[in-house]
Every structure is written in structure tokens, then in C-alpha cells.
């Protein structure tokens, strides 16, 4: 079954509590929480005070995506502030193994992320450690971008590696996910779907959630 994680970066921040209530009523599977530092990606986004507010407002799983350099400096802090899942970029630290171990030691689900220009092979040394792999289907930093279709091939390759290795991690995709691209990604093996600007432009969150879940 497809699991839907709306990206709060595209939500209405003036009415965030109401947005979260509507997402709960729509029966989404969790909330995606993007953290950007203006260094690893060319944008700055939300941080710990917003995470505290979101955590106090919902029991939905919070999937924190750290688009920051040297994420190991902040893993324990985000874990303490309510993250249920934490994903970090293989490109963001020379110590990816240690950083993933820190997430596991904090009792959280550990995810690793690759950008569109990074090959799946870069993940091979650490696939046995992770609960999920996030394949970016746009270049990270800004919402509203178009889906990069070549990334669907990476999803399929990762699925084949998972099956051949008898591993059990989920495959998540993020960027340009809508009615059409979600089908392409699902057909190639993705199981978790982050959707941002497309989702929050809809009038009825329940209907769009049901549509995306297929």
C-alpha cells in the first residue's frame, strides 16, 4: 500500500494547527518535515521551534529530512524534539555510517537520501543499516519543481538491489509527486511518497489522499 507523507513546507503556516487537523482527518500516513541550512541546499527552512509545535499538535509520525551539512551535529537534538524518522544525505557527511548509527541509537527510524545526480551505488555500503531510502526526484531546496523522470530508473534499480540482497527497507520518493508521477514511482518499487505543493493546492485533503493512495 502507498504511504503518503505531505510536506509541511507547503502548508499554510498561518493556520498550521488547522492544517494538521485536516491532514489527520484525511488519514495521511505521516508528516514530512524539511530542514534546510542554506549551505547544503540553497534555501533556509523550518527548525526546532516549528517541530516542537507540530509534535505537540499530533501523534502522526514525523519524518524529518535533514538537508544540512554535517547532520550528525543535530541528529540527537531533532530526535529529542519529536522526530520519529530522520533521513540524512549521503552527500552531506563523510561519516554517513556513524551518522546513521546515531539515528538508530536514538531509537528512531534511519533513512538515507540521495540527490538526482548521485548514483544508487553510493548507498551500497550502508543499505543494511537503513529503514528507508529517500530518492530525491527533484534537486532539493525548493518546492514546486518538476519531477525528473530519470529518477524512476533509480527507484527500480534500488528495488532490484533490495530484492537481490534480501533486505527490507522502504523506498521513499520526494519531488514533483502528483497523480501521474506517483503511479510511475509505485510501478518501479516506491512505497513512501512525499507530496508538497501539489497536495496543498487541493481543496479536499481527504480526496487527494485517497487518490494518491490509489
SVG drawing of the C-alpha trace seen along z (x, -y; Angstrom):
<svg xmlns="http://www.w3.org/2000/svg" viewBox="-13 -33 47 45">
<polyline fill="none" stroke="black" stroke-width="0.4" points="0.0,0.0 1.2,-3.5 2.0,-5.6 1.5,-9.4 3.6,-12.0 2.6,-15.6 5.5,-18.0 4.7,-20.7 6.9,-23.1 4.0,-23.7 1.3,-24.0 -0.3,-27.3 1.9,-28.3 -0.6,-30.9 -3.0,-28.1 -0.7,-25.2 -2.7,-23.6 -5.8,-23.5 -3.7,-22.1 -2.5,-19.3 -6.1,-18.5 -7.2,-18.3 -4.2,-16.0 -5.2,-13.7 -8.8,-13.6 -7.5,-12.8 -5.7,-9.8 -2.3,-10.5 0.4,-8.2 2.7,-10.8 4.1,-14.3 7.3,-15.2 9.4,-17.9 12.1,-19.5 15.1,-21.2 17.4,-23.3 20.5,-25.2 21.2,-27.4 24.6,-25.7 23.9,-22.1 20.9,-23.4 20.3,-27.0 17.4,-27.7 16.6,-28.1 13.5,-26.5 11.9,-25.5 13.6,-24.2 13.2,-23.1 10.5,-25.6 8.2,-24.5 9.0,-20.9 8.0,-21.3 4.7,-22.9 3.9,-20.2 4.9,-17.4 2.5,-19.0 -0.3,-19.0 -0.3,-15.5 0.5,-11.8 1.2,-11.3 4.7,-10.0 7.1,-12.9 9.6,-12.2 12.4,-14.7 14.5,-15.2 17.8,-16.9 19.1,-18.8 22.0,-20.1 25.8,-19.8 27.3,-17.6 23.9,-16.3 25.5,-14.3 25.8,-17.5 21.9,-17.8 20.6,-14.2 20.3,-13.8 18.6,-17.2 15.9,-16.5 15.3,-13.1 14.8,-14.8 12.3,-17.3 10.0,-14.6 11.2,-13.2 10.1,-9.6 12.1,-9.2 15.3,-11.0 16.8,-10.9 20.2,-12.3 22.0,-12.8 24.9,-10.6 26.4,-13.7 26.3,-15.8 28.8,-14.0 31.9,-11.9 30.7,-9.9 27.4,-8.5 27.8,-5.2 28.4,-6.9 25.5,-9.3 23.1,-6.6 24.2,-4.7 23.4,-7.8 19.8,-7.8 19.4,-4.1 20.9,-4.7 18.4,-7.5 15.6,-4.9 14.4,-6.5 14.0,-5.0 17.0,-5.8 16.8,-7.0 19.5,-7.8 18.9,-10.2 20.5,-10.7 20.1,-13.6 19.2,-13.2 22.9,-13.3 24.1,-10.7 24.2,-7.1 22.4,-4.3 25.7,-2.6 26.8,-5.2 24.3,-3.6 25.7,-0.1 27.9,-0.2 25.1,-1.2 21.9,0.3 21.8,3.0 21.6,0.2 18.7,-1.8 14.9,-1.6 14.2,-3.6 16.0,-5.2 14.7,-8.5 15.4,-9.2 15.1,-12.8 13.2,-13.2 14.0,-16.9 17.1,-18.9 16.5,-19.7 15.9,-23.2 12.7,-24.5 9.1,-23.2 7.1,-23.2 9.7,-21.7 9.0,-19.2 9.6,-15.5 12.9,-14.2 11.7,-11.1 15.2,-9.5 14.9,-9.1 12.3,-6.4 15.0,-4.2 17.0,-4.7 13.9,-3.6 13.7,-0.4 17.4,0.3 17.2,-0.2 14.2,2.2 16.2,4.8 19.1,4.4 16.9,4.8 15.3,8.0 18.7,9.5 20.2,8.7 17.1,9.9 16.8,6.6 13.6,4.9 14.0,1.1 11.3,-1.1 11.8,-3.3 10.6,-6.9 10.4,-9.5 10.2,-13.3 9.8,-15.9 7.1,-16.6 4.8,-13.9 1.3,-14.1 -1.4,-11.8 0.7,-10.7 4.2,-10.6 3.1,-8.6 2.0,-5.8 5.3,-5.8 7.2,-5.6 5.0,-3.0 5.3,-0.8 9.1,-0.9 9.0,0.0 8.5,-3.1 6.4,-2.6 6.5,-6.0 5.6,-9.3 6.3,-12.9 4.0,-15.3 4.1,-19.1 2.8,-21.9 0.5,-19.6 -1.1,-18.2 -1.7,-21.5 -3.2,-23.2 -6.1,-20.8 -9.4,-21.8 -10.1,-18.5 -7.2,-16.7 -9.2,-13.6 -10.0,-13.2 -6.4,-13.8 -5.0,-11.4 -7.4,-8.7 -6.5,-9.4 -2.8,-9.3 -3.1,-6.0 -4.7,-4.5"/>
</svg>
